[in-house]
Amino acid sequence: MISKIFSFHKYSLLGLFTVLMIFNSCKKETDKEVIIEEELAQNKVEEMPYNNPIVGQRADPWVYKDTDGTYYFIATAPEYDRIEIRKANTINGLGTAEPHVIWTKHETGNMGHHIWAPELHKIDGKWYVYFAAGEVEDVWKIRMFALSTDAQDPTEGDWVEEGQIATEHDSFSLDATSFEHNGKRYLIWAQNITEGTSLVMSEMETPTKLKGPEIIITNPEFDWERIGYIVNEGPAVLKRNGKIFVTYSASATDSNYAVGLLWADEDADLMNEESWNKSKEPVFYTNAEVRRFGPGHNSFTKSEDDQKDVMIYHARVYEQIRGNSLYDFNRHTRARVIGWDENGFPDFRQDARD
């Protein structure tokens, strides 16, 4: 095209000027396209390092990264009938990893219904799974239970039932998570004590037995925690910048589900209720623009290079649900890198897509 224009105006300065303008314009457009492509590539690396959803139809996800870099994935199976573990060398690899069923529900009695929210922990070289379950004869009599194995690889071990984790109040309880701090091990879980479910905390005598006392570190007090159901549940612990952070989820498990934040100074008495602070607003919640509805019940792990904190959580890609949201199984496991603000608090990047 340029050669034809040049030939047509070869005896005209105006023609030569036109050629140069067209050439320069084309070059600018090409440069602009390159810049845009580079920016898109950078944004993709920054915003979407993971192939979301990581695992389809898996709610309440928990990812544990072992010292050798192996990632182990455990979550609520949609049939609420079993516990399975996947392993991979990367977070993305968990999506295609083979699920290994390590335990199935009982046919009668307790641990026979609503097998929910398993978590995998490695404590003093031994693997433990905490999970919630109801009874066959009373499906809503949900309590916390534990499994253990001495195997090096939790996907291949023989798992032993450790029984129920007994609490001061024998009431609806679930979502146990454990963490260690300053030589002490703690358990945080959700339990119906007053109105709805609160987050309760206790020091542990062993990985399956509470030492007490038990304190409530948050009740569902704000409006956003009381939509559909009055709920605080799904705690997850993240230690950084001199603080102990605890995320939790609130309200019904539909598009109203959202994540709140608690924190305490690392040198504080964690068993003193006054040591715990709470965000008045959710820190991570539905964003229809990026098709993220009802995000919650998260865990934390490290990126493959151990440089970033990664939030593993579930969400749906649509808002409208037919019937009870507990039986809409399209809560998919997702992963996102979280940031840190100037005050040393986690930034969940609410407006950013995965």
C-alpha positions in Angstrom: 0.0 0.0 0.0 2.8 2.4 0.9 4.7 1.7 -2.4 1.5 2.6 -4.4 1.1 5.9 -2.6 4.8 6.7 -3.1 4.6 6.0 -6.8 1.5 8.1 -7.2 3.1 11.1 -5.5 6.7 10.6 -6.5 7.1 14.1 -7.9 5.2 15.8 -5.1 6.5 16.9 -1.7 3.0 16.7 -0.4 2.8 13.1 -1.5 6.1 12.3 0.3 4.8 14.0 3.5 1.7 11.9 3.3 3.7 8.7 3.0 5.8 9.6 6.0 2.6 10.4 8.1 1.0 7.1 7.2 4.2 5.2 8.0 4.6 7.0 11.3 1.0 6.4 12.2 1.2 2.7 11.5 4.4 2.5 13.6 2.6 4.3 16.5 -0.3 1.9 16.3 2.0 -1.1 16.3 3.9 0.2 19.3 0.6 0.9 21.0 -0.6 -2.7 20.4 2.7 -4.0 21.8 2.4 -1.9 24.9 -1.2 -3.0 25.4 -0.3 -6.7 25.0 2.6 -6.3 27.5 0.2 -4.6 30.0 -2.3 -7.4 29.6 0.4 -10.0 30.1 1.6 -8.3 33.2 -2.0 -8.1 34.6 -2.5 -11.7 33.8 0.5 -12.7 35.8 -0.5 -10.3 38.7 -4.2 -11.1 38.8 -4.5 -14.6 37.4 -1.6 -16.8 38.3 -4.0 -19.7 38.9 -6.4 -21.5 36.7 -9.6 -20.8 38.5 -11.6 -22.6 39.5 -8.8 -24.9 40.8 -11.3 -27.7 41.6 -14.9 -27.7 40.6 -17.8 -28.5 43.1 -15.6 -28.5 46.2 -16.6 -26.2 49.1 -14.8 -25.3 52.3 -11.4 -25.9 50.7 -8.2 -26.5 52.7 -4.7 -26.6 51.2 -1.7 -27.7 53.2 1.8 -27.2 51.8 4.3 -29.6 53.2 8.0 -28.9 53.8 9.0 -30.7 50.6 6.7 -28.4 48.5 3.9 -30.9 48.0 0.4 -29.4 48.1 -2.4 -31.4 49.7 -6.0 -30.5 49.1 -9.0 -31.5 51.1 -12.6 -30.1 51.0 -16.3 -30.9 51.4 -17.4 -33.5 48.8 -20.8 -32.5 47.2 -22.4 -35.7 48.3 -21.4 -35.0 52.0 -20.5 -38.7 52.4 -16.7 -39.0 52.3 -13.3 -37.4 52.9 -10.7 -37.4 50.1 -7.3 -35.9 49.6 -5.5 -34.8 46.5 -1.8 -34.0 46.1 0.3 -32.1 43.5 3.5 -30.1 43.1 1.6 -26.9 42.3 -1.7 -25.3 43.2 -2.9 -25.6 39.6 -2.0 -29.2 39.6 -4.5 -30.0 42.3 -7.3 -29.6 39.7 -6.2 -32.7 37.8 -4.8 -34.7 40.7 -6.4 -38.0 41.6 -8.7 -37.8 44.6 -7.8 -40.5 47.2 -10.7 -41.4 49.5 -9.4 -41.9 53.0 -12.6 -42.3 54.9 -16.4 -42.8 54.3 -19.4 -42.0 56.5 -20.9 -44.6 58.9 -24.1 -46.4 57.9 -25.6 -45.8 61.4 -25.0 -43.6 64.4 -22.7 -40.6 64.5 -20.3 -39.7 61.7 -23.1 -40.9 59.4 -24.4 -37.7 57.7 -23.4 -34.2 56.6 -19.6 -34.9 56.4 -18.5 -31.3 56.2 -15.4 -29.0 56.1 -12.5 -31.4 56.6 -9.1 -29.8 57.4 -5.7 -31.5 57.1 -3.0 -30.7 59.6 0.5 -32.1 60.2 1.3 -31.9 64.0 4.6 -33.2 65.3 5.1 -35.3 62.2 1.7 -36.9 62.3 -1.3 -36.2 60.1 -4.7 -35.2 61.5 -8.0 -34.5 59.8 -10.6 -32.4 61.6 -14.2 -32.6 60.2 -17.8 -32.2 61.2 -20.5 -34.8 60.9 -24.1 -35.5 61.9 -25.9 -38.7 62.9 -27.8 -41.0 60.6 -30.7 -40.8 63.0 -30.4 -37.1 63.7 -28.7 -35.4 60.7 -28.5 -32.0 62.3 -26.8 -33.3 65.5 -23.5 -32.1 64.0 -20.3 -32.3 66.1 -16.5 -32.2 65.5 -14.4 -35.4 65.0 -10.8 -36.3 64.1 -8.9 -38.9 62.1 -5.1 -39.5 62.3 -2.4 -41.4 60.5 1.3 -42.0 61.0 1.9 -42.4 57.3 4.4 -40.1 55.6 2.0 -39.6 52.7 -1.6 -38.9 53.9 -3.1 -40.1 50.7 -1.7 -43.6 51.3 -2.0 -44.0 55.0 -4.4 -46.1 57.1 -6.6 -43.6 59.0 -7.7 -44.1 62.6 -10.9 -42.6 64.0 -9.9 -40.5 67.0 -13.5 -39.9 68.0 -15.4 -36.7 68.9 -13.6 -33.5 70.0 -15.5 -32.8 73.2 -16.4 -29.2 74.1 -17.8 -27.6 77.2 -21.2 -27.2 75.6 -22.5 -30.3 73.8 -24.2 -28.4 70.9 -24.0 -27.9 67.1 -20.3 -27.4 66.4 -18.1 -27.6 63.2 -15.3 -26.0 61.2 -12.4 -26.8 63.6 -9.0 -25.3 62.7 -5.7 -25.6 64.6 -2.6 -23.5 64.9 0.5 -23.2 67.0 1.9 -20.0 68.6 4.7 -19.6 71.1 4.9 -23.2 71.9 1.1 -23.7 72.5 -1.4 -25.2 70.2 -4.9 -23.8 69.8 -8.2 -24.9 68.3 -10.8 -22.5 66.9 -14.2 -23.7 65.8 -17.8 -22.6 65.2 -20.5 -23.5 67.8 -24.0 -22.7 68.7 -23.8 -21.3 72.2 -26.0 -18.2 72.3 -27.6 -17.0 69.1 -26.5 -18.7 65.8 -22.9 -19.9 65.7 -19.9 -18.1 67.3 -16.2 -18.7 67.0 -14.9 -20.4 70.1 -11.2 -20.9 71.0 -9.3 -23.2 73.4 -5.8 -24.3 74.0 -5.2 -27.9 73.2 -3.8 -30.6 75.6 -3.3 -33.0 72.6 -4.1 -32.7 68.9 -7.5 -34.2 69.6 -8.3 -33.0 73.2 -9.0 -29.5 74.4 -7.3 -28.2 77.5 -9.7 -25.3 78.2 -10.9 -22.8 79.1 -13.0 -22.0 76.1 -13.6 -18.4 75.0 -15.7 -16.7 72.4 -13.6 -14.5 70.1 -16.5 -13.3 67.9 -20.3 -13.4 67.8 -22.4 -12.5 64.7 -23.2 -9.0 65.8 -23.3 -7.0 62.5 -26.1 -6.9 60.0 -23.8 -8.5 57.2 -23.2 -11.5 59.5 -26.9 -12.2 60.0 -28.4 -12.5 56.5 -30.4 -15.7 56.0 -28.6 -17.3 59.0 -26.9 -15.8 62.1 -23.5 -17.3 61.5 -19.8 -16.9 62.2 -17.9 -20.0 60.9 -15.0 -21.3 58.8 -12.0 -19.8 60.7 -8.5 -19.7 59.1 -5.3 -18.4 60.7 -2.6 -16.3 59.1 0.4 -15.1 61.1 2.3 -12.1 59.8 3.6 -8.6 60.7 3.4 -9.2 64.4 -0.2 -10.2 64.4 -2.4 -13.3 64.5 -5.1 -12.8 61.8 -8.2 -15.0 61.7 -10.6 -14.8 58.7 -14.1 -16.2 59.1 -17.3 -16.5 57.1 -20.7 -15.1 57.9 -24.4 -15.3 56.8 -26.1 -17.9 54.6 -24.1 -19.9 52.1 -25.6 -18.0 49.1 -24.5 -14.7 47.6 -24.7 -13.1 51.0 -21.8 -15.3 52.3 -18.8 -13.0 53.1 -15.4 -13.0 54.9 -14.7 -11.0 58.0 -11.4 -10.5 59.8 -10.2 -10.8 63.4 -6.7 -10.0 64.7 -4.6 -10.0 67.9 -1.1 -8.9 68.6 1.3 -11.8 68.6 2.5 -10.9 72.1 -1.0 -10.7 73.6 -2.7 -13.3 75.7 -4.7 -15.1 73.0 -7.0 -16.6 75.6 -8.1 -13.2 76.7 -11.2 -12.2 74.7 -10.1 -8.5 75.0 -7.0 -9.3 72.9 -9.1 -9.8 69.8 -10.2 -7.1 67.4 -12.8 -7.3 64.7 -13.5 -5.6 61.4 -16.9 -3.9 61.3 -17.3 -4.6 57.6 -16.6 -7.7 55.5 -13.1 -7.8 53.9 -14.1 -10.1 51.0 -17.6 -10.5 49.5 -19.7 -10.8 46.4 -18.6 -8.9 43.3 -21.0 -9.4 40.5 -18.7 -7.6 38.0 -16.2 -10.4 38.2 -18.8 -13.2 38.6 -17.8 -14.0 42.2 -20.8 -14.7 44.4 -20.7 -15.7 48.1 -17.0 -16.2 48.6 -15.9 -17.7 51.8 -14.7 -20.5 54.0 -11.1 -20.0 53.0 -7.7 -21.3 54.0 -4.2 -19.9 53.4 -1.1 -21.4 51.9 2.1 -20.2 50.3 2.8 -19.8 46.6 5.1 -22.2 44.8 8.1 -19.9 45.4 7.1 -19.3 49.1 7.1 -15.6 48.5 3.3 -14.9 48.4 0.3 -15.7 50.6 -2.4 -17.4 48.7 -6.0 -17.5 49.8 -7.9 -20.7 48.9 -11.7 -20.2 49.0 -15.0 -21.2 47.4 -17.5 -19.2 45.5 -20.2 -19.5 42.8 -20.3 -17.9 39.4 -24.0 -17.1 39.6 -26.3 -15.4 42.1 -29.7 -17.1 41.8 -30.1 -20.4 43.6 -33.1 -22.7 43.5 -34.0 -24.2 46.8 -31.6 -24.6 49.8 -28.2 -23.2 49.0 -26.6 -26.0 51.0 -27.7 -28.4 48.3 -26.5 -26.3 45.4 -23.2 -27.9 44.8 -21.6 -25.4 42.5 -19.3 -23.8 45.0 -16.0 -24.1 43.3 -12.5 -23.9 44.9 -10.6 -20.9 43.8 -7.1 -19.4 44.6 -5.9 -15.8 44.7 -2.8 -14.0 45.9 -3.5 -11.6 48.7 -1.6 -8.4 49.2 -0.5 -6.4 52.3 -1.3 -2.8 53.0 0.9 -0.1 54.6 -0.5 -1.0 58.1 0.6 -4.6 57.7 -3.0 -5.9 57.2 -4.0 -8.4 54.5 -5.5 -6.9 51.4 -8.0 -9.3 49.8 -8.2 -7.2 46.6 -12.0 -7.1 46.6 -12.3 -5.4 43.2 -9.8 -7.7 41.4 -10.7 -10.8 39.5 -9.0 -14.2 40.1 
